[in-house]
């Protein structure tokens, strides 16, 4: 009877326990599901916020970069419009002046980054251009119909983005009116193409595009988007655009970009990238390009960041709920033990999260520091290379300034001889002595070739050298240096001895840069001996199996010990007006080609030995 009663009482208790467990299980499941939904909403909002901030930073950075490029190009027409050669070309129309201006504009292209620089006369005819020597030269083409010409004539300056009528390449035309005493002389035009900045966007940025006030895409990281539109252009506006040929035959069709949610914040759009099979969601951020009527748009992909943010939020919710629900269930069974274990678990969880957060912060900081150091190092290396090239060119131009008087003397002598031969030829012709006149004319031709060789060497030496290298004849190096310094040495040095190697003796390097090294050493020798009849300078060579040694020696007083110890250190010099960079540049040039410079100096003189790799 008691067993029956116990059975009857245990059945309702057992049933009640199962019901309680079921209710608790359902409640826990509902809590987990609700928490996941809440965490997903929070993670989604947080993800959109992160994407929007990143897109805004990208857009502002790209807008600043674009403005920097534009401002650099805008300064070029202003400066060139005041250039004497430009004004002279417009005023005189002299062929020699125009040819000189063509070469000058061509030389500016590399340093300015412009696509084309050209000069229009008062009628809009191109009379000089940087691409004068190319098949698509602008010279001789009339651009009076182009808006950048008409607006510059009317307003003084203008900017106009269009497709080139000759090159068929799009770009921004920046023009500046040039006036003379009598009024309009012409218009100077600089064309800027955005290929480099578009390529930089493709490499380092999210999809980016720049639209004008009509919504037409001008600059974009995707070339397929160029000359597409934000929306459909009305027919009454499409006709004038077609007639203007501003965008050539581009169809001007709308981009495949549409809002995902009307008037949503942030601006979420669906867009199909070129070559993609389906559309994706992006956060679109728009910013004004300073000093223009253009707007820059940046599209940042939503899916990766938002998905990761939702996953992280849900994971944190589960990490929070799992121990909480477990502790709650365990508390119902053994309250005391559950409380103690819950405390230990909570402490362990907090410590783990703290360590994870600390480790994550350390890793993020280390990564950011490494990225910053790499960027700074790259910038420093690029700047150092640029400074080194500029120092080499400045040293070369300084050398030219020092040898100019001697070169002028070298040219004046054959010029005087040409005048004499010309007068004699005229006399012989008057006497009908044709053979004698021909002999004089042949002599004149020989003298002009001499002058040409001197001017060619000057032009070659003054040109901004490249780092290209190859087999170079040692004889050509010595001959080039003597051609520039010969007259100066004959005027100031008592005795100069030169040993000329055969043509097959060659070294690895660049002729202009190695001539610069030899000229520096020879000038130092001349300055060390201070000229005069007692001075003696020699240039000789020694050929081994693997190297060629160029030796420049003088009988000067030698190099002081204080200078000798820091001879190849920048700004170390004994000259009152020297900078102490000549030997440093020589050392760097020779080292670049795998060589070295050795110095021996005493009170009897100084000897510099340049070791260069021989090319057989």
C-alpha positions as CSV (number, residue, x, y, z in Angstrom):
1,X,0.0,0.0,0.0
2,X,2.9,2.4,0.9
3,X,4.6,1.5,-2.3
4,X,1.5,2.3,-4.3
5,X,1.2,5.6,-2.5
6,X,4.9,6.4,-3.2
7,X,4.4,5.4,-6.8
8,X,1.5,7.7,-7.1
9,X,3.3,10.6,-5.5
10,X,6.5,10.1,-7.5
11,X,4.7,10.1,-10.9
12,X,3.3,13.7,-10.5
13,X,6.7,14.8,-9.2
14,X,8.5,13.2,-12.1
15,X,6.0,14.7,-14.5
16,X,6.4,18.1,-12.9
17,X,10.2,17.8,-13.2
18,X,10.0,17.0,-16.9
19,X,7.6,19.9,-17.4
20,X,9.9,22.2,-15.6
21,X,12.9,21.1,-17.6
22,X,11.0,21.5,-20.8
23,X,9.8,25.0,-19.9
24,X,13.4,25.9,-18.9
25,X,14.7,24.4,-22.1
26,X,12.2,26.3,-24.3
27,X,12.9,29.5,-22.3
28,X,16.6,29.1,-22.8
29,X,16.1,28.4,-26.5
30,X,13.9,31.5,-26.9
31,X,16.5,33.6,-25.1
32,X,19.3,32.3,-27.3
33,X,17.3,33.0,-30.5
34,X,16.2,36.4,-29.4
35,X,19.8,37.2,-28.4
36,X,21.1,36.1,-31.8
37,X,18.5,38.4,-33.5
38,X,19.5,41.3,-31.4
39,X,23.2,40.7,-31.8
40,X,22.7,40.4,-35.5
41,X,20.9,43.7,-35.7
42,X,23.6,45.4,-33.6
43,X,26.4,43.8,-35.6
44,X,24.8,44.8,-38.8
45,X,24.5,48.4,-37.7
46,X,28.0,48.4,-36.4
47,X,29.3,46.9,-39.6
48,X,27.6,49.6,-41.7
49,X,29.1,52.2,-39.4
50,X,32.6,50.8,-39.9
51,X,32.1,50.5,-43.7
52,X,30.8,54.1,-43.9
53,X,33.7,55.5,-41.9
54,X,36.2,53.6,-44.1
55,X,34.4,54.8,-47.3
56,X,34.4,58.4,-46.0
57,X,38.1,58.3,-45.2
58,X,38.9,56.7,-48.7
59,X,36.8,59.3,-50.5
60,X,38.3,62.3,-48.6
61,X,41.9,60.9,-49.2
62,X,41.2,60.3,-52.9
63,X,39.7,63.8,-53.2
64,X,42.7,65.4,-51.6
65,X,45.0,63.4,-53.9
66,X,43.0,64.5,-57.0
67,X,43.1,68.1,-55.9
68,X,46.9,67.9,-55.4
69,X,47.3,66.7,-59.0
70,X,45.0,69.4,-60.3
71,X,46.7,72.2,-58.4
72,X,50.1,71.1,-59.7
73,X,48.9,71.2,-63.3
74,X,47.1,74.5,-62.9
75,X,50.3,76.2,-62.0
76,X,52.0,75.2,-65.3
77,X,49.9,77.4,-67.7
78,X,50.3,80.4,-65.3
79,X,54.1,80.0,-65.2
80,X,54.6,79.3,-68.9
81,X,52.3,82.2,-70.0
82,X,55.0,84.5,-68.6
83,X,57.9,82.6,-70.2
84,X,60.0,84.7,-72.6
85,X,60.3,81.9,-75.1
86,X,56.5,81.5,-75.3
87,X,55.9,85.2,-75.8
88,X,58.8,85.4,-78.3
89,X,57.3,82.4,-80.3
90,X,53.9,84.1,-80.4
91,X,55.3,87.5,-81.4
92,X,58.0,86.5,-83.9
93,X,56.8,83.1,-85.3
94,X,60.5,82.4,-86.0
95,X,61.2,78.8,-87.0
96,X,64.2,78.6,-84.7
97,X,62.3,80.0,-81.7
98,X,59.4,77.6,-82.4
99,X,61.8,74.7,-82.6
100,X,63.4,75.7,-79.4
101,X,60.0,76.0,-77.7
102,X,59.0,72.6,-79.0
103,X,62.0,71.0,-77.4
104,X,61.5,73.0,-74.2
105,X,57.8,71.9,-73.9
106,X,58.9,68.3,-74.7
107,X,61.4,68.4,-71.8
108,X,58.8,69.6,-69.4
109,X,56.6,66.5,-69.8
110,X,58.6,64.1,-67.7
111,X,58.9,66.5,-64.8
112,X,55.4,67.8,-64.7
113,X,53.4,64.7,-65.4
114,X,51.3,66.4,-68.0
115,X,50.1,64.5,-71.1
116,X,50.6,67.3,-73.6
117,X,51.6,71.0,-73.4
118,X,50.9,73.1,-76.5
119,X,50.7,76.7,-77.6
120,X,47.8,78.2,-79.7
121,X,48.1,81.5,-81.6
122,X,45.4,84.1,-81.5
123,X,43.4,82.2,-84.2
124,X,43.5,78.9,-82.2
125,X,46.2,77.3,-84.4
126,X,48.7,75.1,-82.6
127,X,52.2,76.5,-83.4
128,X,54.2,74.5,-80.8
129,X,53.6,71.4,-78.8
130,X,55.4,68.9,-76.6
131,X,54.4,66.1,-79.0
132,X,55.8,68.0,-82.0
133,X,57.9,65.0,-83.0
134,X,55.2,62.3,-82.6
135,X,52.8,61.0,-85.3
136,X,49.9,62.6,-83.4
137,X,51.6,66.0,-83.2
138,X,49.2,68.8,-82.4
139,X,51.3,71.3,-84.4
140,X,49.3,72.7,-87.3
141,X,45.9,71.8,-85.9
142,X,43.3,74.5,-85.3
143,X,41.5,74.3,-82.0
144,X,39.5,77.5,-82.1
145,X,36.3,75.5,-81.8
146,X,37.3,73.9,-78.5
147,X,35.6,75.4,-75.4
148,X,38.9,75.7,-73.5
149,X,40.2,78.1,-76.2
150,X,37.0,80.2,-76.4
151,X,36.6,80.4,-72.7
152,X,40.3,81.3,-72.1
153,X,40.0,84.1,-74.7
154,X,36.9,85.4,-73.0
155,X,37.7,84.9,-69.3
156,X,41.5,84.7,-69.2
157,X,41.6,81.0,-68.2
158,X,39.5,77.9,-68.5
159,X,39.2,74.2,-67.7
160,X,37.4,71.7,-69.9
161,X,37.3,67.9,-69.7
162,X,36.8,66.2,-73.0
163,X,38.0,63.5,-75.4
164,X,41.0,64.5,-77.5
165,X,40.1,65.1,-81.2
166,X,43.6,63.9,-82.3
167,X,44.8,61.5,-79.6
168,X,41.3,60.1,-78.8
169,X,42.3,60.1,-75.1
170,X,40.2,61.8,-72.4
171,X,41.7,64.4,-70.2
172,X,41.3,67.8,-68.5
173,X,42.4,70.8,-70.6
174,X,43.7,73.7,-68.6
175,X,44.2,76.9,-70.6
176,X,45.6,80.4,-70.0
177,X,45.3,83.4,-72.2
178,X,48.5,85.2,-73.1
179,X,48.4,89.0,-73.8
180,X,50.8,91.3,-75.5
181,X,51.0,95.1,-75.8
182,X,48.5,95.0,-78.6
183,X,46.1,92.5,-76.9
184,X,45.6,88.8,-77.4
185,X,48.7,86.8,-78.5
186,X,47.6,83.3,-77.9
187,X,46.5,80.6,-75.4
188,X,48.7,78.1,-73.6
189,X,47.1,74.7,-73.0
190,X,48.1,71.8,-70.6
191,X,46.3,68.5,-71.0
192,X,46.1,66.3,-67.9
193,X,45.3,62.6,-68.2
194,X,44.3,60.7,-65.1
195,X,45.8,57.2,-66.0
196,X,48.2,57.2,-63.1
197,X,45.7,58.2,-60.5
198,X,43.1,55.8,-61.8
199,X,45.7,53.0,-61.7
200,X,46.6,54.0,-58.1
201,X,42.9,53.8,-57.2
202,X,42.6,50.4,-58.7
203,X,45.6,49.1,-56.7
204,X,45.0,50.8,-53.3
205,X,41.3,51.8,-53.1
206,X,37.7,50.7,-53.2
207,X,35.8,51.4,-56.5
208,X,36.1,55.1,-57.0
209,X,34.5,57.5,-59.6
210,X,34.4,61.2,-60.2
211,X,31.3,62.8,-61.9
212,X,30.7,66.3,-63.2
213,X,27.6,68.4,-62.4
214,X,25.6,66.6,-65.1
215,X,26.3,63.2,-63.5
216,X,28.7,62.0,-66.2
217,X,31.7,59.8,-65.0
218,X,35.0,61.5,-65.9
219,X,37.6,59.7,-63.8
220,X,37.2,56.1,-62.4
221,X,39.1,53.2,-61.2
222,X,37.2,51.1,-63.7
223,X,37.9,52.2,-67.3
224,X,34.6,50.6,-68.4
225,X,32.6,53.1,-66.4
226,X,34.2,56.2,-68.0
227,X,31.6,58.4,-69.8
228,X,28.7,56.5,-68.2
229,X,26.1,58.4,-66.2
230,X,24.4,58.4,-62.8
231,X,21.0,58.5,-64.5
232,X,19.3,58.8,-67.8
233,X,20.2,62.1,-69.5
234,X,17.1,63.8,-71.0
235,X,16.9,63.9,-74.8
236,X,17.0,67.8,-74.9
237,X,20.4,67.7,-73.1
238,X,21.7,64.6,-75.0
239,X,21.6,66.4,-78.4
240,X,23.9,69.3,-77.5
241,X,26.3,66.8,-75.8
242,X,26.5,64.7,-79.0
243,X,27.1,67.8,-81.1
244,X,29.9,69.1,-78.9
245,X,31.9,65.9,-79.3
246,X,33.0,66.4,-75.7
247,X,32.8,62.7,-75.1
248,X,33.2,61.4,-78.7
249,X,30.8,58.6,-79.6
250,X,30.4,57.3,-76.0
251,X,26.9,56.0,-75.5
252,X,26.4,57.9,-72.1
253,X,24.3,55.0,-70.7
254,X,23.5,54.9,-66.9
255,X,25.7,52.9,-64.5
256,X,24.3,49.6,-63.1
257,X,24.0,51.2,-59.6
258,X,20.7,51.6,-57.8
259,X,19.7,52.3,-54.1
260,X,19.1,49.2,-52.0
261,X,16.8,51.2,-49.7
262,X,15.2,54.5,-50.7
263,X,16.6,57.5,-48.7
264,X,18.5,55.2,-46.4
265,X,21.3,56.3,-44.1
266,X,24.0,55.3,-44.8
267,X,23.6,55.3,-48.6
268,X,23.5,51.6,-49.4
269,X,23.5,50.7,-53.2
270,X,23.5,47.6,-55.3
271,X,26.1,47.7,-58.1
272,X,27.5,45.3,-60.7
273,X,31.3,45.6,-61.1
274,X,32.7,45.2,-64.6
275,X,33.0,41.5,-65.4
276,X,31.0,40.4,-62.3
277,X,28.1,38.0,-62.8
278,X,25.8,39.5,-60.2
279,X,25.2,42.7,-58.2
280,X,26.6,43.4,-54.8
281,X,25.8,45.8,-52.0
282,X,28.1,48.8,-51.4
283,X,28.1,51.8,-49.1
284,X,28.4,54.9,-51.3
285,X,30.0,58.0,-49.9
286,X,30.1,61.2,-51.9
287,X,32.4,64.2,-51.4
288,X,33.1,67.4,-53.3
289,X,36.4,67.7,-55.0
290,X,37.8,71.1,-53.8
291,X,38.2,73.9,-56.4
292,X,36.0,72.0,-58.9
293,X,32.4,71.3,-59.7
294,X,33.1,67.6,-59.6
295,X,32.0,65.1,-57.0
296,X,34.0,62.0,-55.9
297,X,32.1,58.8,-55.0
298,X,33.6,55.9,-53.2
299,X,31.9,52.4,-53.2
300,X,33.0,50.2,-50.3
301,X,31.8,46.5,-50.3
302,X,29.4,45.8,-47.5
303,X,29.2,42.0,-47.3
304,X,32.7,41.1,-45.8
305,X,32.7,43.7,-43.0
306,X,28.9,43.4,-42.1
307,X,29.1,39.6,-42.2
308,X,32.1,39.5,-39.9
309,X,30.5,42.1,-37.6
310,X,27.3,40.1,-37.3
311,X,29.3,36.9,-36.7
312,X,31.4,38.6,-34.0
313,X,28.3,40.0,-32.3
314,X,26.5,36.7,-32.3
315,X,29.6,34.9,-31.1
316,X,29.9,37.3,-28.2
317,X,26.2,36.8,-27.4
318,X,26.7,33.1,-27.4
319,X,29.8,33.4,-25.3
320,X,27.8,35.4,-22.9
321,X,24.7,33.3,-22.9
322,X,26.2,29.8,-22.8
323,X,27.9,30.1,-19.4
324,X,24.9,32.1,-18.1
325,X,22.4,29.4,-19.0
326,X,24.7,26.7,-17.8
327,X,25.2,28.4,-14.5
328,X,21.5,29.0,-14.1
329,X,20.7,25.3,-14.7
330,X,23.4,24.2,-12.4
331,X,22.2,26.6,-9.7
332,X,18.8,24.9,-9.7
333,X,20.6,21.6,-8.8
334,X,23.3,22.8,-6.4
335,X,23.1,26.4,-5.6
336,X,26.1,26.7,-3.5
337,X,28.4,24.7,-5.8
338,X,27.0,26.5,-8.8
339,X,27.7,29.9,-7.3
340,X,31.3,29.0,-6.5
341,X,32.0,27.5,-10.0
342,X,30.2,30.4,-11.6
343,X,32.5,32.8,-9.9
344,X,35.6,30.8,-11.1
345,X,34.3,30.6,-14.6
346,X,33.5,34.3,-14.7
347,X,37.0,35.2,-13.5
348,X,38.5,32.8,-16.1
349,X,36.3,34.2,-18.8
350,X,37.2,37.8,-18.0
351,X,40.9,37.0,-17.8
352,X,40.7,35.2,-21.1
353,X,38.9,38.1,-22.8
354,X,41.4,40.5,-21.3
355,X,44.3,38.6,-22.6
356,X,42.7,38.2,-26.0
357,X,41.9,41.9,-26.1
358,X,45.4,42.8,-25.0
359,X,47.0,40.4,-27.5
360,X,44.7,41.7,-30.2
361,X,45.6,45.3,-29.4
362,X,49.3,44.5,-29.4
363,X,49.1,42.7,-32.7
364,X,47.0,45.6,-34.2
365,X,49.5,48.1,-32.9
366,X,52.5,46.1,-34.2
367,X,50.8,45.7,-37.6
368,X,50.0,49.4,-37.9
369,X,53.6,50.2,-36.8
370,X,55.1,47.9,-39.4
371,X,52.8,49.3,-42.1
372,X,53.8,52.8,-41.2
373,X,57.5,52.0,-41.1
374,X,57.3,50.3,-44.5
375,X,55.5,53.3,-46.0
376,X,57.9,55.8,-44.4
377,X,60.9,53.7,-45.6
378,X,59.5,53.5,-49.1
379,X,58.9,57.3,-49.1
380,X,62.4,57.9,-47.7
381,X,64.1,55.7,-50.3
382,X,62.1,57.3,-53.1
383,X,63.1,60.8,-51.8
384,X,66.7,59.8,-51.4
385,X,66.9,58.5,-54.9
386,X,65.4,61.7,-56.2
387,X,67.8,63.9,-54.1
388,X,70.8,61.8,-55.3
389,X,69.8,62.3,-58.9
390,X,69.3,66.0,-58.4
391,X,72.7,66.3,-56.6
392,X,74.4,64.5,-59.5
393,X,72.7,66.8,-62.0
394,X,73.5,69.9,-60.0
395,X,77.2,68.9,-59.8
396,X,77.2,68.3,-63.6
397,X,75.7,71.7,-64.2
398,X,78.2,73.3,-61.8
399,X,81.0,71.7,-63.8
400,X,79.5,73.1,-67.0
401,X,79.5,76.5,-65.5
402,X,83.2,76.2,-64.7
403,X,84.2,75.0,-68.1
404,X,82.0,77.4,-70.1
405,X,84.7,80.0,-70.6
406,X,87.2,77.4,-71.9
407,X,84.6,75.8,-74.2
408,X,83.7,79.3,-75.6
409,X,87.4,79.8,-76.4
410,X,87.5,76.4,-78.1
411,X,84.5,77.5,-80.3
412,X,85.8,81.1,-80.9
413,X,89.0,79.8,-82.5
414,X,87.3,77.8,-85.3
415,X,84.7,80.5,-85.7
416,X,87.5,83.1,-86.4
417,X,89.1,80.6,-88.8
418,X,85.8,80.0,-90.6
419,X,85.5,83.8,-91.0
420,X,89.0,84.0,-92.5
421,X,88.4,81.0,-94.8
422,X,85.1,82.4,-95.9
423,X,86.7,85.8,-96.8
424,X,89.4,83.9,-98.7
425,X,86.9,81.8,-100.6
426,X,85.0,84.9,-101.6
427,X,88.3,86.4,-102.9
428,X,89.2,83.2,-104.8
429,X,85.7,83.1,-106.4
430,X,86.1,86.7,-107.4
431,X,89.4,85.6,-109.2
432,X,87.6,82.5,-110.6
433,X,90.0,80.3,-108.6
434,X,87.4,77.6,-108.0
435,X,89.8,74.9,-106.7
436,X,91.2,77.2,-104.1
437,X,87.7,78.2,-103.0
438,X,86.7,74.5,-102.7
439,X,89.7,73.9,-100.5
440,X,88.7,76.7,-98.2
441,X,85.1,75.5,-98.1
442,X,86.4,72.0,-97.1
443,X,88.4,73.6,-94.3
444,X,85.2,75.4,-93.2
445,X,83.3,72.1,-93.1
446,X,86.0,70.5,-91.0
447,X,85.9,73.4,-88.5
448,X,82.1,73.3,-88.3
449,X,82.4,69.6,-87.5
450,X,84.8,70.5,-84.7
451,X,82.3,73.0,-83.3
452,X,79.5,70.5,-83.6
453,X,81.5,67.9,-81.6
454,X,82.1,70.4,-78.8
455,X,78.4,71.5,-78.7
456,X,77.2,67.8,-78.9
457,X,79.4,66.9,-75.9
458,X,78.1,69.9,-74.0
459,X,74.5,69.0,-74.7
460,X,75.1,65.3,-73.9
461,X,76.9,66.1,-70.6
462,X,74.2,68.6,-69.5
463,X,71.3,66.3,-70.2
464,X,69.7,64.8,-67.1
465,X,71.4,61.4,-67.0
466,X,69.6,58.1,-66.5
467,X,70.8,55.0,-64.6
468,X,71.1,52.9,-67.7
469,X,74.5,51.3,-68.0
470,X,76.5,49.0,-70.3
471,X,79.9,48.6,-71.9
472,X,81.6,52.0,-72.3
473,X,84.9,52.7,-74.0
474,X,87.4,54.2,-71.6
475,X,88.9,56.2,-74.4
476,X,85.5,57.9,-75.0
477,X,85.3,58.8,-71.3
478,X,88.8,60.4,-71.3
479,X,88.1,62.1,-74.7
480,X,84.8,63.5,-73.6
481,X,86.4,64.9,-70.4
482,X,89.3,66.5,-72.3
483,X,86.9,67.9,-74.8
484,X,85.2,69.9,-72.1
485,X,88.3,70.7,-70.0
486,X,91.0,70.9,-72.6
487,X,91.0,74.6,-73.2
488,X,90.8,75.4,-69.5
489,X,93.7,73.1,-68.8
490,X,95.8,74.5,-71.6
491,X,95.2,78.0,-70.2
492,X,96.0,77.3,-66.5
493,X,98.0,74.0,-66.2
494,X,101.7,73.9,-67.0
495,X,101.7,70.4,-68.2
496,X,99.0,67.8,-68.7
497,X,99.8,64.2,-69.8
498,X,97.0,62.0,-71.2
499,X,97.3,58.3,-72.0
500,X,94.5,57.3,-74.4
501,X,93.6,53.5,-74.3
502,X,92.6,51.6,-77.5
503,X,88.8,51.4,-78.3
504,X,88.5,47.8,-77.1
505,X,89.3,48.7,-73.5
506,X,85.8,49.0,-72.0
507,X,84.2,49.1,-68.6
508,X,80.7,48.7,-67.2
509,X,78.8,51.9,-66.5
510,X,77.2,55.0,-68.0
511,X,79.3,57.3,-70.1
512,X,77.9,60.6,-68.8
513,X,78.1,59.7,-65.2
514,X,81.7,58.3,-65.5
515,X,82.7,61.4,-67.5
516,X,81.3,63.4,-64.5
517,X,83.6,61.4,-62.1
518,X,86.7,62.0,-64.3
519,X,85.9,65.7,-64.8
520,X,85.5,66.2,-61.0
521,X,88.8,64.5,-60.3
522,X,90.6,66.5,-63.0
523,X,89.2,69.8,-61.8
524,X,90.2,69.0,-58.3
525,X,93.7,68.3,-59.6
526,X,93.8,71.6,-61.4
527,X,92.6,73.5,-58.3
528,X,95.1,71.7,-56.2
529,X,98.1,72.7,-58.3
530,X,96.7,76.3,-58.6
531,X,97.8,76.4,-62.3
532,X,101.0,77.9,-63.4
533,X,104.0,76.6,-65.5
534,X,105.2,74.3,-62.7
535,X,101.9,72.5,-62.4
536,X,101.6,69.0,-63.8
537,X,98.6,66.8,-64.1
538,X,98.4,63.3,-65.6
539,X,95.6,61.0,-66.7
540,X,96.6,57.4,-67.4
541,X,95.1,53.9,-67.2
542,X,96.1,50.4,-66.2
543,X,94.3,47.3,-67.6
544,X,94.0,44.0,-65.7
545,X,92.1,40.9,-66.5
546,X,89.1,41.9,-64.4
547,X,89.3,45.7,-64.0
548,X,90.5,48.9,-65.5
549,X,92.1,51.5,-63.3
550,X,91.9,55.2,-64.2
551,X,94.5,57.3,-62.5
552,X,94.4,61.1,-62.1
553,X,97.6,62.5,-60.5
554,X,98.9,66.0,-59.7
555,X,101.9,67.6,-58.2
556,X,100.0,69.8,-55.8
557,X,100.6,70.2,-52.0
558,X,98.5,67.2,-51.1
559,X,95.4,66.8,-49.1
560,X,95.5,67.8,-45.4
561,X,95.1,65.0,-42.9
562,X,91.9,66.5,-41.4
563,X,90.3,66.4,-44.8
564,X,91.8,63.1,-45.8
565,X,90.2,61.3,-42.8
566,X,86.7,62.3,-43.9
567,X,87.3,62.7,-47.7
568,X,84.1,61.0,-48.8
569,X,81.9,62.5,-46.1
570,X,79.3,65.0,-47.4
571,X,80.1,68.7,-46.8
572,X,83.7,68.0,-46.0
573,X,85.8,70.5,-48.1
574,X,88.9,72.6,-47.9
575,X,87.6,75.1,-50.6
576,X,86.2,78.4,-49.5
577,X,83.3,78.2,-51.9
578,X,83.0,74.4,-52.1
579,X,80.1,72.3,-50.8
580,X,82.0,69.1,-50.2
581,X,79.7,67.0,-52.4
582,X,81.9,66.4,-55.5
583,X,83.9,63.4,-54.2
584,X,80.8,62.0,-52.4
585,X,78.9,62.0,-55.7
586,X,82.0,60.4,-57.5
587,X,82.2,57.7,-54.8
588,X,78.5,56.9,-55.1
589,X,78.6,56.8,-58.9
590,X,81.6,54.4,-59.0
591,X,80.1,52.2,-56.2
592,X,76.9,52.0,-58.2
593,X,78.8,50.3,-61.0
594,X,80.7,47.9,-58.6
595,X,83.9,49.9,-58.4
596,X,85.8,51.9,-55.8
597,X,88.0,55.0,-55.5
598,X,91.4,54.9,-53.7
599,X,93.5,58.0,-52.8
600,X,97.1,58.4,-52.0
601,X,98.4,61.9,-51.0
602,X,101.6,63.4,-49.8
603,X,103.4,66.7,-50.0
604,X,104.6,65.8,-53.5
605,X,101.1,65.5,-54.9
606,X,97.8,63.5,-54.9
607,X,96.8,60.4,-56.9
608,X,93.2,59.2,-57.3
609,X,92.7,55.7,-58.6
610,X,89.2,54.7,-59.9
611,X,88.7,50.9,-60.1
612,X,86.1,49.9,-62.6
613,X,84.9,46.4,-63.8
614,X,86.3,45.6,-67.2
615,X,84.0,44.4,-70.0
616,X,85.6,41.9,-72.3
